[in-house]
Amino acid sequence: MQNGGVVYKLNSQEASLWLGEDKVDFTKHFSESLVIKDKVVSVIVEHIPIAHNPDALGEHRKIE
């Protein structure tokens, strides 16, 4: 990056969970000034009912 930072793009949720759990082991291989920032991505979904019971008979057919 322009500020000298590095962006790691993880390819799976498992990799993200691993990094979250083993952050100390991951960061010990870098400078003590290392800062890990989580990136939040917002998603907007339209036309989703606010009341939904996936266990109700026939509801899974509506979703498909």
CHARMM-style PDB file with segment names, atoms N, HN, CA, C and O in Angstrom:
ATOM      1  N   MET     1       0.834  -1.162   0.000  1.00  0.00      PROA
ATOM      2  CA  MET     1       0.000   0.000   0.000  1.00  0.00      PROA
ATOM      3  C   MET     1       0.894   1.245   0.000  1.00  0.00      PROA
ATOM      4  O   MET     1       2.095   1.154   0.254  1.00  0.00      PROA
ATOM      5  N   GLN     2       0.312   2.379  -0.280  1.00  0.00      PROA
ATOM      6  HN  GLN     2      -0.664   2.453  -0.486  1.00  0.00      PROA
ATOM      7  CA  GLN     2       1.080   3.615  -0.347  1.00  0.00      PROA
ATOM      8  C   GLN     2       1.710   3.995   0.987  1.00  0.00      PROA
ATOM      9  O   GLN     2       2.759   4.640   1.019  1.00  0.00      PROA
ATOM     10  N   ASN     3       1.077   3.600   2.082  1.00  0.00      PROA
ATOM     11  HN  ASN     3       0.225   3.077   2.056  1.00  0.00      PROA
ATOM     12  CA  ASN     3       1.614   3.953   3.394  1.00  0.00      PROA
ATOM     13  C   ASN     3       2.609   2.918   3.917  1.00  0.00      PROA
ATOM     14  O   ASN     3       3.049   3.005   5.063  1.00  0.00      PROA
ATOM     15  N   GLY     4       2.964   1.942   3.083  1.00  0.00      PROA
ATOM     16  HN  GLY     4       2.607   1.872   2.152  1.00  0.00      PROA
ATOM     17  CA  GLY     4       3.912   0.900   3.494  1.00  0.00      PROA
ATOM     18  C   GLY     4       3.244  -0.300   4.112  1.00  0.00      PROA
ATOM     19  O   GLY     4       3.920  -1.259   4.487  1.00  0.00      PROA
ATOM     20  N   GLY     5       1.938  -0.270   4.225  1.00  0.00      PROA
ATOM     21  HN  GLY     5       1.389   0.508   3.920  1.00  0.00      PROA
ATOM     22  CA  GLY     5       1.205  -1.389   4.810  1.00  0.00      PROA
ATOM     23  C   GLY     5       1.035  -2.525   3.826  1.00  0.00      PROA
ATOM     24  O   GLY     5       1.296  -2.382   2.632  1.00  0.00      PROA
ATOM     25  N   VAL     6       0.601  -3.638   4.339  1.00  0.00      PROA
ATOM     26  HN  VAL     6       0.389  -3.755   5.309  1.00  0.00      PROA
ATOM     27  CA  VAL     6       0.353  -4.835   3.533  1.00  0.00      PROA
ATOM     28  C   VAL     6      -1.067  -5.304   3.811  1.00  0.00      PROA
ATOM     29  O   VAL     6      -1.514  -5.294   4.958  1.00  0.00      PROA
ATOM     30  N   VAL     7      -1.773  -5.714   2.768  1.00  0.00      PROA
ATOM     31  HN  VAL     7      -1.409  -5.722   1.837  1.00  0.00      PROA
ATOM     32  CA  VAL     7      -3.116  -6.243   2.924  1.00  0.00      PROA
ATOM     33  C   VAL     7      -3.075  -7.727   2.604  1.00  0.00      PROA
ATOM     34  O   VAL     7      -2.650  -8.131   1.522  1.00  0.00      PROA
ATOM     35  N   TYR     8      -3.522  -8.533   3.557  1.00  0.00      PROA
ATOM     36  HN  TYR     8      -3.867  -8.205   4.436  1.00  0.00      PROA
ATOM     37  CA  TYR     8      -3.668  -9.962   3.324  1.00  0.00      PROA
ATOM     38  C   TYR     8      -5.133 -10.236   3.031  1.00  0.00      PROA
ATOM     39  O   TYR     8      -6.001  -9.908   3.839  1.00  0.00      PROA
ATOM     40  N   LYS     9      -5.409 -10.826   1.897  1.00  0.00      PROA
ATOM     41  HN  LYS     9      -4.704 -11.093   1.240  1.00  0.00      PROA
ATOM     42  CA  LYS     9      -6.773 -11.197   1.550  1.00  0.00      PROA
ATOM     43  C   LYS     9      -6.904 -12.690   1.789  1.00  0.00      PROA
ATOM     44  O   LYS     9      -6.270 -13.491   1.101  1.00  0.00      PROA
ATOM     45  N   LEU    10      -7.711 -13.063   2.746  1.00  0.00      PROA
ATOM     46  HN  LEU    10      -8.226 -12.413   3.304  1.00  0.00      PROA
ATOM     47  CA  LEU    10      -7.876 -14.474   3.087  1.00  0.00      PROA
ATOM     48  C   LEU    10      -8.894 -15.098   2.151  1.00  0.00      PROA
ATOM     49  O   LEU    10      -9.859 -14.449   1.747  1.00  0.00      PROA
ATOM     50  N   ASN    11      -8.676 -16.356   1.810  1.00  0.00      PROA
ATOM     51  HN  ASN    11      -7.892 -16.883   2.138  1.00  0.00      PROA
ATOM     52  CA  ASN    11      -9.497 -16.996   0.790  1.00  0.00      PROA
ATOM     53  C   ASN    11     -10.623 -17.856   1.341  1.00  0.00      PROA
ATOM     54  O   ASN    11     -11.352 -18.484   0.574  1.00  0.00      PROA
ATOM     55  N   SER    12     -10.775 -17.894   2.670  1.00  0.00      PROA
ATOM     56  HN  SER    12     -10.182 -17.384   3.293  1.00  0.00      PROA
ATOM     57  CA  SER    12     -11.853 -18.702   3.243  1.00  0.00      PROA
ATOM     58  C   SER    12     -12.185 -18.213   4.638  1.00  0.00      PROA
ATOM     59  O   SER    12     -11.405 -17.506   5.276  1.00  0.00      PROA
ATOM     60  N   GLN    13     -13.355 -18.604   5.090  1.00  0.00      PROA
ATOM     61  HN  GLN    13     -13.989 -19.178   4.571  1.00  0.00      PROA
ATOM     62  CA  GLN    13     -13.761 -18.264   6.441  1.00  0.00      PROA
ATOM     63  C   GLN    13     -12.878 -19.008   7.444  1.00  0.00      PROA
ATOM     64  O   GLN    13     -12.586 -18.484   8.519  1.00  0.00      PROA
ATOM     65  N   GLU    14     -12.458 -20.216   7.102  1.00  0.00      PROA
ATOM     66  HN  GLU    14     -12.695 -20.641   6.229  1.00  0.00      PROA
ATOM     67  CA  GLU    14     -11.587 -20.981   7.984  1.00  0.00      PROA
ATOM     68  C   GLU    14     -10.264 -20.254   8.211  1.00  0.00      PROA
ATOM     69  O   GLU    14      -9.752 -20.236   9.330  1.00  0.00      PROA
ATOM     70  N   ALA    15      -9.713 -19.659   7.164  1.00  0.00      PROA
ATOM     71  HN  ALA    15     -10.129 -19.674   6.255  1.00  0.00      PROA
ATOM     72  CA  ALA    15      -8.465 -18.910   7.297  1.00  0.00      PROA
ATOM     73  C   ALA    15      -8.667 -17.701   8.202  1.00  0.00      PROA
ATOM     74  O   ALA    15      -7.802 -17.372   9.013  1.00  0.00      PROA
ATOM     75  N   SER    16      -9.797 -17.053   8.059  1.00  0.00      PROA
ATOM     76  HN  SER    16     -10.500 -17.320   7.400  1.00  0.00      PROA
ATOM     77  CA  SER    16     -10.106 -15.901   8.906  1.00  0.00      PROA
ATOM     78  C   SER    16     -10.242 -16.323  10.362  1.00  0.00      PROA
ATOM     79  O   SER    16      -9.724 -15.648  11.252  1.00  0.00      PROA
ATOM     80  N   LEU    17     -10.926 -17.423  10.612  1.00  0.00      PROA
ATOM     81  HN  LEU    17     -11.346 -17.971   9.889  1.00  0.00      PROA
ATOM     82  CA  LEU    17     -11.071 -17.920  11.985  1.00  0.00      PROA
ATOM     83  C   LEU    17      -9.725 -18.316  12.562  1.00  0.00      PROA
ATOM     84  O   LEU    17      -9.444 -18.043  13.729  1.00  0.00      PROA
ATOM     85  N   TRP    18      -8.884 -18.961  11.749  1.00  0.00      PROA
ATOM     86  HN  TRP    18      -9.113 -19.183  10.801  1.00  0.00      PROA
ATOM     87  CA  TRP    18      -7.552 -19.359  12.206  1.00  0.00      PROA
ATOM     88  C   TRP    18      -6.740 -18.133  12.602  1.00  0.00      PROA
ATOM     89  O   TRP    18      -6.103 -18.121  13.656  1.00  0.00      PROA
ATOM     90  N   LEU    19      -6.761 -17.113  11.770  1.00  0.00      PROA
ATOM     91  HN  LEU    19      -7.278 -17.123  10.914  1.00  0.00      PROA
ATOM     92  CA  LEU    19      -5.996 -15.911  12.064  1.00  0.00      PROA
ATOM     93  C   LEU    19      -6.514 -15.236  13.333  1.00  0.00      PROA
ATOM     94  O   LEU    19      -5.728 -14.724  14.131  1.00  0.00      PROA
ATOM     95  N   GLY    20      -7.817 -15.234  13.517  1.00  0.00      PROA
ATOM     96  HN  GLY    20      -8.455 -15.650  12.869  1.00  0.00      PROA
ATOM     97  CA  GLY    20      -8.391 -14.651  14.721  1.00  0.00      PROA
ATOM     98  C   GLY    20      -7.974 -15.397  15.978  1.00  0.00      PROA
ATOM     99  O   GLY    20      -7.759 -14.785  17.024  1.00  0.00      PROA
ATOM    100  N   GLU    21      -7.862 -16.709  15.879  1.00  0.00      PROA
ATOM    101  HN  GLU    21      -8.037 -17.206  15.029  1.00  0.00      PROA
ATOM    102  CA  GLU    21      -7.490 -17.530  17.033  1.00  0.00      PROA
ATOM    103  C   GLU    21      -5.990 -17.503  17.305  1.00  0.00      PROA
ATOM    104  O   GLU    21      -5.567 -17.481  18.461  1.00  0.00      PROA
ATOM    105  N   ASP    22      -5.183 -17.503  16.240  1.00  0.00      PROA
ATOM    106  HN  ASP    22      -5.526 -17.521  15.301  1.00  0.00      PROA
ATOM    107  CA  ASP    22      -3.727 -17.592  16.376  1.00  0.00      PROA
ATOM    108  C   ASP    22      -3.032 -16.285  16.027  1.00  0.00      PROA
ATOM    109  O   ASP    22      -1.925 -16.290  15.488  1.00  0.00      PROA
ATOM    110  N   LYS    23      -3.677 -15.170  16.334  1.00  0.00      PROA
ATOM    111  HN  LYS    23      -4.576 -15.167  16.772  1.00  0.00      PROA
ATOM    112  CA  LYS    23      -3.143 -13.853  15.990  1.00  0.00      PROA
ATOM    113  C   LYS    23      -1.767 -13.627  16.614  1.00  0.00      PROA
ATOM    114  O   LYS    23      -0.890 -13.037  15.984  1.00  0.00      PROA
ATOM    115  N   VAL    24      -1.576 -14.091  17.842  1.00  0.00      PROA
ATOM    116  HN  VAL    24      -2.288 -14.571  18.354  1.00  0.00      PROA
ATOM    117  CA  VAL    24      -0.295 -13.899  18.530  1.00  0.00      PROA
ATOM    118  C   VAL    24       0.813 -14.659  17.808  1.00  0.00      PROA
ATOM    119  O   VAL    24       1.894 -14.115  17.584  1.00  0.00      PROA
ATOM    120  N   ASP    25       0.549 -15.915  17.443  1.00  0.00      PROA
ATOM    121  HN  ASP    25      -0.329 -16.357  17.625  1.00  0.00      PROA
ATOM    122  CA  ASP    25       1.558 -16.702  16.720  1.00  0.00      PROA
ATOM    123  C   ASP    25       1.869 -16.094  15.357  1.00  0.00      PROA
ATOM    124  O   ASP    25       3.020 -16.104  14.921  1.00  0.00      PROA
ATOM    125  N   PHE    26       0.843 -15.561  14.679  1.00  0.00      PROA
ATOM    126  HN  PHE    26      -0.092 -15.553  15.034  1.00  0.00      PROA
ATOM    127  CA  PHE    26       1.036 -14.951  13.368  1.00  0.00      PROA
ATOM    128  C   PHE    26       1.878 -13.691  13.480  1.00  0.00      PROA
ATOM    129  O   PHE    26       2.796 -13.486  12.686  1.00  0.00      PROA
ATOM    130  N   THR    27       1.574 -12.846  14.458  1.00  0.00      PROA
ATOM    131  HN  THR    27       0.828 -13.013  15.103  1.00  0.00      PROA
ATOM    132  CA  THR    27       2.235 -11.550  14.552  1.00  0.00      PROA
ATOM    133  C   THR    27       3.652 -11.626  15.102  1.00  0.00      PROA
ATOM    134  O   THR    27       4.422 -10.683  14.916  1.00  0.00      PROA
ATOM    135  N   LYS    28       4.026 -12.714  15.773  1.00  0.00      PROA
ATOM    136  HN  LYS    28       3.401 -13.480  15.924  1.00  0.00      PROA
ATOM    137  CA  LYS    28       5.374 -12.782  16.342  1.00  0.00      PROA
ATOM    138  C   LYS    28       6.461 -12.859  15.269  1.00  0.00      PROA
ATOM    139  O   LYS    28       7.638 -12.666  15.573  1.00  0.00      PROA
ATOM    140  N   HSD    29       6.089 -13.134  14.034  1.00  0.00      PROA
ATOM    141  HN  HSD    29       5.132 -13.290  13.787  1.00  0.00      PROA
ATOM    142  CA  HSD    29       7.040 -13.202  12.932  1.00  0.00      PROA
ATOM    143  C   HSD    29       7.250 -11.851  12.260  1.00  0.00      PROA
ATOM    144  O   HSD    29       8.006 -11.744  11.294  1.00  0.00      PROA
ATOM    145  N   PHE    30       6.580 -10.819  12.773  1.00  0.00      PROA
ATOM    146  HN  PHE    30       5.966 -10.906  13.558  1.00  0.00      PROA
ATOM    147  CA  PHE    30       6.662  -9.493  12.197  1.00  0.00      PROA
ATOM    148  C   PHE    30       7.189  -8.508  13.233  1.00  0.00      PROA
ATOM    149  O   PHE    30       7.484  -8.892  14.365  1.00  0.00      PROA
ATOM    150  N   SER    31       7.306  -7.277  12.858  1.00  0.00      PROA
ATOM    151  HN  SER    31       7.067  -6.965  11.938  1.00  0.00      PROA
ATOM    152  CA  SER    31       7.762  -6.209  13.747  1.00  0.00      PROA
ATOM    153  C   SER    31       6.798  -6.038  14.921  1.00  0.00      PROA
ATOM    154  O   SER    31       5.613  -6.356  14.816  1.00  0.00      PROA
ATOM    155  N   GLU    32       7.320  -5.533  16.038  1.00  0.00      PROA
ATOM    156  HN  GLU    32       8.282  -5.275  16.123  1.00  0.00      PROA
ATOM    157  CA  GLU    32       6.471  -5.285  17.204  1.00  0.00      PROA
ATOM    158  C   GLU    32       5.475  -4.163  16.959  1.00  0.00      PROA
ATOM    159  O   GLU    32       4.504  -4.026  17.703  1.00  0.00      PROA
ATOM    160  N   SER    33       5.699  -3.366  15.936  1.00  0.00      PROA
ATOM    161  HN  SER    33       6.488  -3.477  15.331  1.00  0.00      PROA
ATOM    162  CA  SER    33       4.782  -2.267  15.629  1.00  0.00      PROA
ATOM    163  C   SER    33       3.626  -2.707  14.717  1.00  0.00      PROA
ATOM    164  O   SER    33       2.832  -1.880  14.271  1.00  0.00      PROA
ATOM    165  N   LEU    34       3.542  -4.000  14.450  1.00  0.00      PROA
ATOM    166  HN  LEU    34       4.187  -4.672  14.813  1.00  0.00      PROA
ATOM    167  CA  LEU    34       2.481  -4.526  13.589  1.00  0.00      PROA
ATOM    168  C   LEU    34       1.109  -4.270  14.200  1.00  0.00      PROA
ATOM    169  O   LEU    34       0.906  -4.452  15.401  1.00  0.00      PROA
ATOM    170  N   VAL    35       0.171  -3.845  13.357  1.00  0.00      PROA
ATOM    171  HN  VAL    35       0.336  -3.697  12.382  1.00  0.00      PROA
ATOM    172  CA  VAL    35      -1.207  -3.630  13.772  1.00  0.00      PROA
ATOM    173  C   VAL    35      -2.095  -4.404  12.815  1.00  0.00      PROA
ATOM    174  O   VAL    35      -1.992  -4.246  11.598  1.00  0.00      PROA
ATOM    175  N   ILE    36      -2.963  -5.238  13.359  1.00  0.00      PROA
ATOM    176  HN  ILE    36      -3.047  -5.367  14.348  1.00  0.00      PROA
ATOM    177  CA  ILE    36      -3.922  -5.970  12.525  1.00  0.00      PROA
ATOM    178  C   ILE    36      -5.267  -5.286  12.681  1.00  0.00      PROA
ATOM    179  O   ILE    36      -5.770  -5.124  13.793  1.00  0.00      PROA
ATOM    180  N   LYS    37      -5.849  -4.886  11.552  1.00  0.00      PROA
ATOM    181  HN  LYS    37      -5.441  -5.018  10.648  1.00  0.00      PROA
ATOM    182  CA  LYS    37      -7.147  -4.228  11.554  1.00  0.00      PROA
ATOM    183  C   LYS    37      -8.140  -5.130  10.826  1.00  0.00      PROA
ATOM    184  O   LYS    37      -7.889  -5.571   9.705  1.00  0.00      PROA
ATOM    185  N   ASP    38      -9.252  -5.393  11.470  1.00  0.00      PROA
ATOM    186  HN  ASP    38      -9.456  -5.034  12.381  1.00  0.00      PROA
ATOM    187  CA  ASP    38     -10.307  -6.153  10.821  1.00  0.00      PROA
ATOM    188  C   ASP    38     -11.062  -5.226   9.876  1.00  0.00      PROA
ATOM    189  O   ASP    38     -11.270  -4.051  10.180  1.00  0.00      PROA
ATOM    190  N   LYS    39     -11.463  -5.756   8.743  1.00  0.00      PROA
ATOM    191  HN  LYS    39     -11.293  -6.710   8.497  1.00  0.00      PROA
ATOM    192  CA  LYS    39     -12.227  -4.976   7.784  1.00  0.00      PROA
ATOM    193  C   LYS    39     -13.652  -5.501   7.778  1.00  0.00      PROA
ATOM    194  O   LYS    39     -13.883  -6.699   7.619  1.00  0.00      PROA
ATOM    195  N   VAL    40     -14.590  -4.607   7.950  1.00  0.00      PROA
ATOM    196  HN  VAL    40     -14.402  -3.633   8.080  1.00  0.00      PROA
ATOM    197  CA  VAL    40     -15.995  -4.974   7.958  1.00  0.00      PROA
ATOM    198  C   VAL    40     -16.595  -4.602   6.613  1.00  0.00      PROA
ATOM    199  O   VAL    40     -16.387  -3.497   6.113  1.00  0.00      PROA
ATOM    200  N   VAL    41     -17.337  -5.529   6.034  1.00  0.00      PROA
ATOM    201  HN  VAL    41     -17.506  -6.427   6.441  1.00  0.00      PROA
ATOM    202  CA  VAL    41     -18.001  -5.283   4.760  1.00  0.00      PROA
ATOM    203  C   VAL    41     -19.502  -5.345   5.001  1.00  0.00      PROA
ATOM    204  O   VAL    41     -20.022  -6.364   5.454  1.00  0.00      PROA
ATOM    205  N   SER    42     -20.187  -4.268   4.702  1.00  0.00      PROA
ATOM    206  HN  SER    42     -19.765  -3.439   4.334  1.00  0.00      PROA
ATOM    207  CA  SER    42     -21.645  -4.228   4.864  1.00  0.00      PROA
ATOM    208  C   SER    42     -22.304  -4.756   3.602  1.00  0.00      PROA
ATOM    209  O   SER    42     -21.839  -4.507   2.489  1.00  0.00      PROA
ATOM    210  N   VAL    43     -23.379  -5.477   3.790  1.00  0.00      PROA
ATOM    211  HN  VAL    43     -23.757  -5.679   4.693  1.00  0.00      PROA
ATOM    212  CA  VAL    43     -24.125  -6.037   2.667  1.00  0.00      PROA
ATOM    213  C   VAL    43     -25.571  -5.603   2.797  1.00  0.00      PROA
ATOM    214  O   VAL    43     -26.175  -5.736   3.862  1.00  0.00      PROA
ATOM    215  N   ILE    44     -26.120  -5.087   1.720  1.00  0.00      PROA
ATOM    216  HN  ILE    44     -25.629  -4.979   0.855  1.00  0.00      PROA
ATOM    217  CA  ILE    44     -27.526  -4.687   1.704  1.00  0.00      PROA
ATOM    218  C   ILE    44     -28.293  -5.727   0.907  1.00  0.00      PROA
ATOM    219  O   ILE    44     -27.955  -6.032  -0.236  1.00  0.00      PROA
ATOM    220  N   VAL    45     -29.326  -6.263   1.528  1.00  0.00      PROA
ATOM    221  HN  VAL    45     -29.601  -6.015   2.457  1.00  0.00      PROA
ATOM    222  CA  VAL    45     -30.145  -7.285   0.882  1.00  0.00      PROA
ATOM    223  C   VAL    45     -31.567  -6.767   0.814  1.00  0.00      PROA
ATOM    224  O   VAL    45     -32.136  -6.359   1.826  1.00  0.00      PROA
ATOM    225  N   GLU    46     -32.138  -6.781  -0.375  1.00  0.00      PROA
ATOM    226  HN  GLU    46     -31.675  -7.112  -1.197  1.00  0.00      PROA
ATOM    227  CA  GLU    46     -33.495  -6.284  -0.559  1.00  0.00      PROA
ATOM    228  C   GLU    46     -34.502  -7.425  -0.542  1.00  0.00      PROA
ATOM    229  O   GLU    46     -34.179  -8.565  -0.877  1.00  0.00      PROA
ATOM    230  N   HSD    47     -35.714  -7.102  -0.152  1.00  0.00      PROA
ATOM    231  HN  HSD    47     -35.977  -6.176   0.120  1.00  0.00      PROA
ATOM    232  CA  HSD    47     -36.853  -8.018  -0.217  1.00  0.00      PROA
ATOM    233  C   HSD    47     -36.678  -9.259   0.657  1.00  0.00      PROA
ATOM    234  O   HSD    47     -37.003 -10.370   0.241  1.00  0.00      PROA
ATOM    235  N   ILE    48     -36.170  -9.065   1.850  1.00  0.00      PROA
ATOM    236  HN  ILE    48     -35.906  -8.162   2.189  1.00  0.00      PROA
ATOM    237  CA  ILE    48     -36.049 -10.161   2.797  1.00  0.00      PROA
ATOM    238  C   ILE    48     -37.121  -9.964   3.868  1.00  0.00      PROA
ATOM    239  O   ILE    48     -37.176  -8.909   4.500  1.00  0.00      PROA
ATOM    240  N   PRO    49     -37.976 -10.972   4.078  1.00  0.00      PROA
ATOM    241  CA  PRO    49     -39.006 -10.809   5.099  1.00  0.00      PROA
ATOM    242  C   PRO    49     -38.387 -10.708   6.492  1.00  0.00      PROA
ATOM    243  O   PRO    49     -37.377 -11.348   6.785  1.00  0.00      PROA
ATOM    244  N   ILE    50     -39.009  -9.894   7.343  1.00  0.00      PROA
ATOM    245  HN  ILE    50     -39.830  -9.374   7.104  1.00  0.00      PROA
ATOM    246  CA  ILE    50     -38.458  -9.749   8.693  1.00  0.00      PROA
ATOM    247  C   ILE    50     -38.937 -10.862   9.612  1.00  0.00      PROA
ATOM    248  O   ILE    50     -38.369 -11.071  10.684  1.00  0.00      PROA
ATOM    249  N   ALA    51     -39.966 -11.571   9.206  1.00  0.00      PROA
ATOM    250  HN  ALA    51     -40.428 -11.402   8.335  1.00  0.00      PROA
ATOM    251  CA  ALA    51     -40.446 -12.722   9.969  1.00  0.00      PROA
ATOM    252  C   ALA    51     -40.377 -13.941   9.061  1.00  0.00      PROA
ATOM    253  O   ALA    51     -41.048 -13.991   8.031  1.00  0.00      PROA
ATOM    254  N   HSD    52     -39.577 -14.912   9.438  1.00  0.00      PROA
ATOM    255  HN  HSD    52     -39.032 -14.871  10.275  1.00  0.00      PROA
ATOM    256  CA  HSD    52     -39.406 -16.088   8.593  1.00  0.00      PROA
ATOM    257  C   HSD    52     -39.141 -17.291   9.482  1.00  0.00      PROA
ATOM    258  O   HSD    52     -38.288 -17.236  10.368  1.00  0.00      PROA
ATOM    259  N   ASN    53     -39.851 -18.349   9.256  1.00  0.00      PROA
ATOM    260  HN  ASN    53     -40.544 -18.393   8.537  1.00  0.00      PROA
ATOM    261  CA  ASN    53     -39.645 -19.583   9.999  1.00  0.00      PROA
ATOM    262  C   ASN    53     -39.201 -20.656   9.022  1.00  0.00      PROA
ATOM    263  O   ASN    53     -40.040 -21.232   8.329  1.00  0.00      PROA
ATOM    264  N   PRO    54     -37.903 -20.945   8.944  1.00  0.00      PROA
ATOM    265  CA  PRO    54     -37.409 -21.921   7.969  1.00  0.00      PROA
ATOM    266  C   PRO    54     -37.908 -23.336   8.241  1.00  0.00      PROA
ATOM    267  O   PRO    54     -37.823 -24.201   7.370  1.00  0.00      PROA
ATOM    268  N   ASP    55     -38.431 -23.580   9.453  1.00  0.00      PROA
ATOM    269  HN  ASP    55     -38.500 -22.878  10.161  1.00  0.00      PROA
ATOM    270  CA  ASP    55     -38.935 -24.915   9.776  1.00  0.00      PROA
ATOM    271  C   ASP    55     -40.378 -25.121   9.336  1.00  0.00      PROA
ATOM    272  O   ASP    55     -40.868 -26.250   9.341  1.00  0.00      PROA
ATOM    273  N   ALA    56     -41.061 -24.051   8.956  1.00  0.00      PROA
ATOM    274  HN  ALA    56     -40.662 -23.133   8.951  1.00  0.00      PROA
ATOM    275  CA  ALA    56     -42.451 -24.163   8.538  1.00  0.00      PROA
ATOM    276  C   ALA    56     -42.533 -24.949   7.230  1.00  0.00      PROA
ATOM    277  O   ALA    56     -41.681 -24.825   6.350  1.00  0.00      PROA
ATOM    278  N   LEU    57     -43.568 -25.747   7.135  1.00  0.00      PROA
ATOM    279  HN  LEU    57     -44.260 -25.847   7.850  1.00  0.00      PROA
ATOM    280  CA  LEU    57     -43.756 -26.602   5.959  1.00  0.00      PROA
ATOM    281  C   LEU    57     -43.860 -25.744   4.687  1.00  0.00      PROA
ATOM    282  O   LEU    57     -44.689 -24.836   4.623  1.00  0.00      PROA
ATOM    283  N   GLY    58     -43.046 -26.020   3.701  1.00  0.00      PROA
ATOM    284  HN  GLY    58     -42.373 -26.758   3.753  1.00  0.00      PROA
ATOM    285  CA  GLY    58     -43.097 -25.324   2.427  1.00  0.00      PROA
ATOM    286  C   GLY    58     -42.253 -24.077   2.333  1.00  0.00      PROA
ATOM    287  O   GLY    58     -42.089 -23.542   1.236  1.00  0.00      PROA
ATOM    288  N   GLU    59     -41.709 -23.588   3.435  1.00  0.00      PROA
ATOM    289  HN  GLU    59     -41.843 -24.023   4.326  1.00  0.00      PROA
ATOM    290  CA  GLU    59     -40.909 -22.376   3.387  1.00  0.00      PROA
ATOM    291  C   GLU    59     -39.631 -22.561   2.575  1.00  0.00      PROA
ATOM    292  O   GLU    59     -39.218 -21.646   1.862  1.00  0.00      PROA
ATOM    293  N   HSD    60     -39.007 -23.719   2.671  1.00  0.00      PROA
ATOM    294  HN  HSD    60     -39.343 -24.462   3.250  1.00  0.00      PROA
ATOM    295  CA  HSD    60     -37.765 -23.950   1.914  1.00  0.00      PROA
ATOM    296  C   HSD    60     -38.040 -23.936   0.417  1.00  0.00      PROA
ATOM    297  O   HSD    60     -37.151 -23.593  -0.361  1.00  0.00      PROA
ATOM    298  N   ARG    61     -39.245 -24.297  -0.006  1.00  0.00      PROA
ATOM    299  HN  ARG    61     -39.968 -24.576   0.627  1.00  0.00      PROA
ATOM    300  CA  ARG    61     -39.575 -24.253  -1.441  1.00  0.00      PROA
ATOM    301  C   ARG    61     -39.675 -22.811  -1.934  1.00  0.00      PROA
ATOM    302  O   ARG    61     -39.296 -22.508  -3.066  1.00  0.00      PROA
ATOM    303  N   LYS    62     -40.189 -21.918  -1.072  1.00  0.00      PROA
ATOM    304  HN  LYS    62     -40.497 -22.165  -0.152  1.00  0.00      PROA
ATOM    305  CA  LYS    62     -40.271 -20.506  -1.447  1.00  0.00      PROA
ATOM    306  C   LYS    62     -38.890 -19.907  -1.665  1.00  0.00      PROA
ATOM    307  O   LYS    62     -38.693 -19.088  -2.562  1.00  0.00      PROA
ATOM    308  N   ILE    63     -37.948 -20.317  -0.848  1.00  0.00      PROA
ATOM    309  HN  ILE    63     -38.107 -20.982  -0.119  1.00  0.00      PROA
ATOM    310  CA  ILE    63     -36.591 -19.791  -0.950  1.00  0.00      PROA
ATOM    311  C   ILE    63     -35.914 -20.282  -2.214  1.00  0.00      PROA
ATOM    312  O   ILE    63     -35.215 -19.520  -2.881  1.00  0.00      PROA
ATOM    313  N   GLU    64     -36.116 -21.558  -2.550  1.00  0.00      PROA
ATOM    314  HN  GLU    64     -36.683 -22.177  -2.008  1.00  0.00      PROA
ATOM    315  CA  GLU    64     -35.492 -22.111  -3.758  1.00  0.00      PROA
ATOM    316  C   GLU    64     -35.997 -21.406  -4.977  1.00  0.00      PROA
ATOM    317  OT1 GLU    64     -35.589 -21.731  -6.092  1.00  0.00      PROA
TER     318      GLU     64
END
